[in-house]
Amino acid sequence: MNHDSAQPGASDALTYRAAGVDYDLIDPLKLSAQRAAAATAVNLAPHGFAEVAASRGESAYVVDVGPFYLASIVECLGSKALVADEMARLTGTSAYAAIAQDTIAMAVNDLITVGATPLVVQAYWAAGGSDWFKDADRAAALVAGWKRACDACGVAWGGGETPALAGIVADGRIDLAASCTGIVSPKSRLSTGDRLAPGDAIVLLAASGIHANGLSLARKIAERLPDGYATPIDDAGTTLGAALLAPTPLYSPVTEALHRAAVDLHYCANITGHGWRKLLRHPSALTYRITHVPPVPPVLRYIQQAAGQSDREAYGTFNMGAGFALFVAGDQAERCVDVARAAGTEAWVAGRVEAGPKQLIVEPLGIEFGADDLQLR
């Protein structure tokens, strides 16, 4: 089945910025906040603790408490709940169990980048009013999905907050977020990039689809289509809405399995907002050369074509099939892949780290990103 007729033409090219998300505006605030936050590290000293300075600007914050490190993170789901709401209207089926997993994955997958084992998750469910909670089936799906994701990660659900924020959150909507606290023990598990070096291999873990980043652009595309989220995107008849709601994988079972297998992680990157540019997250001047590109999930290929995006734009926005990156010693690369696959996640040795200027070179696609393409610290 050819679905080209359902897609806007390339002349209608749509960027993430045009969809309402402009990192050039957002990132300066992040940098300003980081500088102000760094000045507060002195407040740990009276308690006998100290921050791990190298974790500033990473995906999780780390504190040295003596015998081990504590790591913490807070993340939100973003606009994926809007897709779930629309698909519930179209199909009568709730996807809140799936987007509960997405929310926890946003936090847990960031936390594990520093070598942490997730311990506790807290929930933040801010509704547009008390009426949101009247739908008992939807609420039950959210609770069940949240617990199931916690069990999959081996974390305790400590509690949370469920405010009704009429006038702040839109009526009938909910803003989902999670915080996660974990432990880095033994301390040698810490992976903030101090061991990242030329010769390291880059192992990529498979994505399930769009995950929870890039939904603003995907929603804009759905608005352009005559059948919206009901538009089929493949020969099997999978709809755009169903494909967008595939839950984000929880990668902590992989990192825990790698620890048990004595595979030493030199660095990790959760490939979320900024797409593959996240491979440039560490401040070191190193070149990251990709020689193997994982298969692109059909929903992301469809979005790229429907938005009229170049490969560079798509790979700089979406995960394009790689949800998480592991940087390991070259001689541990194949072992890393085997352990990940045994843990239930497809993985590939995708490239290597080289001496050179800070840049990402995706050889099979002829794409390059430089130091100026990612400014997170």
C-alpha positions as CSV (number, residue, x, y, z in Angstrom):
1,M,0.0,0.0,0.0
2,N,1.4,3.4,-0.9
3,H,0.6,6.1,1.5
4,D,2.4,9.0,-0.2
5,S,-0.9,10.6,-1.0
6,A,-1.6,11.0,2.7
7,Q,1.5,12.9,3.3
8,P,2.1,16.7,2.9
9,G,4.6,17.5,0.2
10,A,8.2,18.4,0.7
11,S,7.3,22.0,-0.1
12,D,5.3,22.0,3.1
13,A,8.5,21.1,5.1
14,L,7.9,21.3,8.9
15,T,10.6,21.7,11.4
16,Y,10.5,21.1,15.2
17,R,10.9,24.9,15.6
18,A,7.9,25.6,13.4
19,A,5.9,23.1,15.6
20,G,6.5,25.3,18.6
21,V,9.6,23.9,20.2
22,D,12.7,26.1,19.7
23,Y,15.7,24.8,21.6
24,D,17.6,28.0,20.6
25,L,15.2,29.8,23.0
26,I,14.9,27.1,25.6
27,D,18.6,26.1,26.0
28,P,19.8,29.6,27.1
29,L,17.4,29.4,30.1
30,K,18.8,25.9,30.9
31,L,22.4,27.3,30.8
32,S,21.4,30.2,33.1
33,A,19.7,27.9,35.5
34,Q,22.7,25.6,35.6
35,R,25.0,28.5,36.5
36,A,22.8,29.6,39.3
37,A,22.3,26.0,40.5
38,A,26.0,25.4,40.6
39,A,26.5,28.2,43.1
40,T,24.2,26.3,45.5
41,A,26.6,23.3,45.8
42,V,28.2,24.9,48.8
43,N,25.0,24.2,50.7
44,L,25.9,20.5,50.8
45,A,29.1,21.0,52.9
46,P,27.4,21.6,56.3
47,H,25.9,18.2,55.9
48,G,29.2,16.5,55.2
49,F,28.3,15.9,51.6
50,A,29.6,17.2,48.2
51,E,28.4,17.3,44.7
52,V,30.1,15.4,41.9
53,A,30.9,18.5,39.8
54,A,31.2,16.4,36.6
55,S,27.5,15.6,36.8
56,R,26.6,19.3,36.3
57,G,25.1,19.4,32.8
58,E,24.6,15.6,32.6
59,S,21.2,13.9,32.6
60,A,21.2,13.3,36.3
61,Y,22.7,15.1,39.3
62,V,25.1,13.2,41.6
63,V,26.0,13.8,45.3
64,D,28.8,12.1,47.2
65,V,27.4,10.9,50.5
66,G,30.4,8.9,51.6
67,P,30.2,5.2,50.9
68,F,28.2,5.7,47.7
69,Y,26.7,8.3,45.4
70,L,23.1,9.5,45.2
71,A,21.7,10.5,41.9
72,S,18.4,12.3,41.1
73,I,16.4,13.5,38.2
74,V,13.0,14.9,37.4
75,E,11.3,14.7,34.0
76,C,7.9,15.2,32.4
77,L,6.1,13.4,29.7
78,G,5.4,16.4,27.5
79,S,2.6,16.4,25.0
80,K,2.2,12.7,24.4
81,A,-0.9,12.7,26.7
82,L,-2.6,14.8,24.0
83,V,-2.2,12.0,21.5
84,A,-3.5,9.5,24.1
85,D,-6.6,11.6,24.7
86,E,-7.3,11.9,21.0
87,M,-6.8,8.2,20.3
88,A,-9.2,7.4,23.2
89,R,-11.8,9.6,21.6
90,L,-11.3,7.8,18.2
91,T,-11.0,4.2,19.5
92,G,-12.6,4.2,22.9
93,T,-9.4,2.6,24.3
94,S,-7.2,4.2,27.0
95,A,-3.4,4.4,26.4
96,Y,-2.7,5.8,29.9
97,A,-1.0,2.6,31.0
98,A,1.4,3.0,28.1
99,I,2.1,6.7,28.7
100,A,2.6,6.0,32.4
101,Q,5.6,3.9,31.3
102,D,6.7,6.7,29.0
103,T,6.8,9.1,32.0
104,I,8.8,6.8,34.2
105,A,11.1,6.0,31.3
106,M,11.9,9.7,30.8
107,A,13.2,9.9,34.4
108,V,14.7,6.4,34.8
109,N,16.5,6.5,31.4
110,D,18.1,9.8,32.4
111,L,19.1,8.5,35.8
112,I,21.0,5.5,34.6
113,T,23.3,7.5,32.3
114,V,25.5,8.3,35.4
115,G,25.7,4.6,36.4
116,A,22.9,4.7,39.0
117,T,20.6,1.9,40.0
118,P,17.1,3.5,40.2
119,L,15.5,3.1,43.7
120,V,12.5,5.3,44.2
121,V,10.1,7.0,41.8
122,Q,7.7,9.9,42.7
123,A,4.7,10.8,40.7
124,Y,3.4,14.3,39.7
125,W,0.0,14.2,38.0
126,A,-1.4,17.7,37.5
127,A,-4.9,17.8,36.1
128,G,-6.8,20.7,34.6
129,G,-9.5,20.2,37.2
130,S,-11.1,17.7,39.5
131,D,-13.3,16.4,36.7
132,W,-10.3,14.6,35.1
133,F,-10.4,12.0,37.9
134,K,-14.1,11.1,37.2
135,D,-13.0,8.7,34.4
136,A,-12.3,5.7,36.7
137,D,-11.1,3.5,33.9
138,R,-8.6,6.1,32.7
139,A,-7.3,6.7,36.2
140,A,-7.1,3.0,36.9
141,A,-5.0,2.5,33.7
142,L,-2.6,5.3,34.8
143,V,-2.1,3.6,38.2
144,A,-1.7,0.1,36.8
145,G,0.8,1.3,34.1
146,W,2.8,3.3,36.6
147,K,3.1,0.3,39.0
148,R,3.9,-2.1,36.2
149,A,6.8,0.2,35.0
150,C,8.1,0.5,38.5
151,D,8.1,-3.2,38.9
152,A,9.9,-3.6,35.6
153,C,12.7,-1.3,36.8
154,G,12.7,-2.7,40.3
155,V,11.9,0.6,41.9
156,A,9.7,1.6,44.8
157,W,6.9,4.0,44.1
158,G,7.3,6.4,47.0
159,G,4.2,8.6,46.5
160,G,3.4,11.7,44.6
161,E,1.2,14.8,44.0
162,T,-2.1,15.0,42.2
163,P,-3.0,18.7,42.0
164,A,-6.1,20.1,40.2
165,L,-4.7,23.2,38.4
166,A,-7.7,24.8,36.7
167,G,-6.5,27.8,34.7
168,I,-2.9,26.5,34.5
169,V,-3.4,23.1,32.9
170,A,-6.1,23.0,30.2
171,D,-9.5,21.6,31.2
172,G,-9.7,17.9,30.5
173,R,-5.9,17.5,30.3
174,I,-3.2,16.2,32.6
175,D,0.5,16.9,32.9
176,L,2.5,13.8,33.9
177,A,5.9,13.9,35.4
178,A,8.2,11.7,37.5
179,S,11.2,12.2,39.7
180,C,13.6,9.4,40.4
181,T,16.4,8.8,43.0
182,G,19.0,6.2,42.6
183,I,22.3,4.9,44.1
184,V,25.7,4.6,42.4
185,S,27.3,1.7,44.3
186,P,30.0,0.7,44.2
187,K,31.4,4.2,43.4
188,S,33.3,2.7,40.5
189,R,30.0,2.5,38.6
190,L,29.9,6.3,38.2
191,S,29.9,7.2,34.5
192,T,30.2,10.9,33.9
193,G,32.7,10.5,31.1
194,D,36.1,10.8,32.8
195,R,37.1,7.5,31.1
196,L,35.6,8.3,27.7
197,A,38.5,8.1,25.3
198,P,39.6,7.4,21.7
199,G,39.2,3.7,20.9
200,D,35.9,3.4,22.8
201,A,33.0,1.7,20.9
202,I,29.6,3.3,20.6
203,V,26.8,0.8,21.2
204,L,23.2,1.9,20.4
205,L,20.1,0.4,22.0
206,A,17.0,0.1,19.9
207,A,14.1,2.5,20.2
208,S,10.5,1.4,20.0
209,G,9.3,4.4,18.1
210,I,9.1,8.2,18.8
211,H,9.3,7.7,22.5
212,A,8.2,10.9,24.2
213,N,10.2,13.5,22.3
214,G,9.1,15.2,19.1
215,L,5.4,14.8,19.7
216,S,4.8,18.5,19.1
217,L,5.9,18.0,15.5
218,A,4.1,14.7,15.1
219,R,0.8,16.4,16.3
220,K,1.3,19.1,13.7
221,I,1.6,16.5,11.0
222,A,-1.6,14.8,12.2
223,E,-3.4,18.1,11.9
224,R,-2.4,18.3,8.3
225,L,-3.7,14.8,7.4
226,P,-7.3,14.3,6.3
227,D,-7.7,11.2,8.6
228,G,-5.4,12.6,11.3
229,Y,-4.2,10.0,13.8
230,A,-6.3,7.4,12.0
231,T,-4.0,7.6,8.9
232,P,-2.3,4.2,8.2
233,I,1.5,4.4,8.0
234,D,2.4,0.9,6.9
235,D,1.1,-2.0,4.9
236,A,-0.2,-3.6,8.1
237,G,-2.6,-0.7,8.6
238,T,-1.0,0.6,11.7
239,T,-2.3,4.0,12.3
240,L,-0.2,7.1,13.1
241,G,-1.8,7.5,16.5
242,A,-1.2,3.9,17.5
243,A,2.4,4.0,16.4
244,L,3.0,7.2,18.3
245,L,1.7,5.6,21.5
246,A,4.2,2.7,21.5
247,P,5.7,3.0,25.0
248,T,9.3,4.1,25.6
249,P,11.6,1.2,26.5
250,L,12.9,1.1,30.1
251,Y,16.7,0.7,29.7
252,S,17.6,0.2,33.3
253,P,17.3,-3.7,33.1
254,V,20.1,-3.4,30.4
255,T,22.4,-1.3,32.4
256,E,21.9,-3.5,35.5
257,A,22.6,-6.6,33.4
258,L,25.8,-4.9,32.1
259,H,27.0,-4.2,35.6
260,R,26.4,-7.9,36.6
261,A,28.3,-8.9,33.5
262,A,31.3,-6.6,34.4
263,V,30.9,-4.5,31.3
264,D,32.3,-1.2,32.2
265,L,30.4,1.8,30.9
266,H,32.6,4.8,30.2
267,Y,29.7,7.1,29.3
268,C,26.0,6.9,28.4
269,A,23.6,9.2,26.6
270,N,19.8,9.1,26.6
271,I,18.8,10.0,23.1
272,T,15.8,12.2,23.7
273,G,15.3,15.9,22.7
274,H,18.0,17.1,20.2
275,G,18.0,13.6,18.7
276,W,21.4,12.2,17.8
277,R,23.1,15.4,18.8
278,K,22.9,14.0,22.3
279,L,25.9,11.9,21.3
280,L,27.9,15.1,21.7
281,R,26.7,15.7,25.2
282,H,30.1,15.2,27.0
283,P,32.2,18.3,26.9
284,S,35.4,16.6,25.8
285,A,36.8,17.4,22.4
286,L,36.3,14.0,20.7
287,T,35.0,12.8,17.4
288,Y,32.2,10.3,17.3
289,R,32.1,8.3,14.1
290,I,29.0,6.2,13.3
291,T,29.6,3.5,10.7
292,H,26.3,1.5,11.2
293,V,22.9,3.1,11.4
294,P,20.1,1.1,13.1
295,P,16.8,0.6,11.2
296,V,14.4,3.5,11.5
297,P,11.0,2.7,13.0
298,P,8.2,3.1,10.4
299,V,6.6,5.9,12.4
300,L,9.7,8.0,12.4
301,R,10.3,7.4,8.7
302,Y,6.7,8.4,8.0
303,I,7.1,11.6,10.1
304,Q,10.4,12.5,8.4
305,Q,8.7,12.2,5.0
306,A,5.5,13.9,6.0
307,A,7.5,16.8,7.4
308,G,9.7,17.1,4.4
309,Q,12.8,16.8,6.6
310,S,16.3,16.1,5.5
311,D,18.2,13.3,7.2
312,R,20.2,15.9,9.1
313,E,17.0,17.6,10.4
314,A,15.4,14.3,11.3
315,Y,18.5,12.9,13.1
316,G,19.0,16.2,14.9
317,T,15.4,16.0,16.2
318,F,14.3,12.3,16.7
319,N,16.0,9.2,18.0
320,M,15.6,7.6,14.5
321,G,15.7,4.1,16.0
322,A,18.5,4.5,18.6
323,G,17.0,5.3,22.0
324,F,20.2,5.1,24.2
325,A,23.9,5.1,23.6
326,L,26.6,3.2,25.6
327,F,30.3,4.1,25.3
328,V,32.5,1.1,26.2
329,A,36.0,-0.1,25.7
330,G,36.4,-1.4,22.2
331,D,37.2,-5.0,23.4
332,Q,33.9,-5.0,25.3
333,A,31.6,-3.9,22.5
334,E,30.4,-7.3,21.3
335,R,29.9,-8.4,24.9
336,C,27.9,-5.3,25.5
337,V,25.6,-6.1,22.6
338,D,25.2,-9.7,23.7
339,V,24.2,-8.7,27.3
340,A,21.7,-6.1,26.0
341,R,20.0,-8.6,23.7
342,A,19.8,-11.2,26.5
343,A,18.1,-8.5,28.6
344,G,15.5,-8.1,25.8
345,T,16.8,-5.0,24.0
346,E,18.2,-5.1,20.5
347,A,21.6,-3.4,20.2
348,W,24.3,-2.7,17.7
349,V,28.0,-1.8,17.6
350,A,27.4,1.4,15.7
351,G,30.7,3.2,15.7
352,R,33.7,4.4,17.7
353,V,35.3,7.4,19.5
354,E,38.3,9.0,17.9
355,A,40.7,11.7,18.7
356,G,39.8,15.0,17.0
357,P,37.5,18.0,17.2
358,K,34.2,17.7,18.9
359,Q,31.9,16.4,16.2
360,L,29.5,13.6,15.3
361,I,30.0,12.0,11.8
362,V,27.2,9.7,10.6
363,E,29.1,8.2,7.7
364,P,26.3,6.1,6.0
365,L,24.1,9.2,5.8
366,G,26.8,11.8,5.1
367,I,25.7,13.8,8.2
368,E,27.9,15.9,10.5
369,F,27.1,17.7,13.7
370,G,29.6,20.0,15.4
371,A,30.2,21.4,18.9
372,D,27.9,24.3,18.1
373,D,25.0,22.0,17.4
374,L,24.5,21.1,21.0
375,Q,24.9,23.7,23.8
376,L,23.7,22.2,27.1
377,R,26.2,23.5,29.6
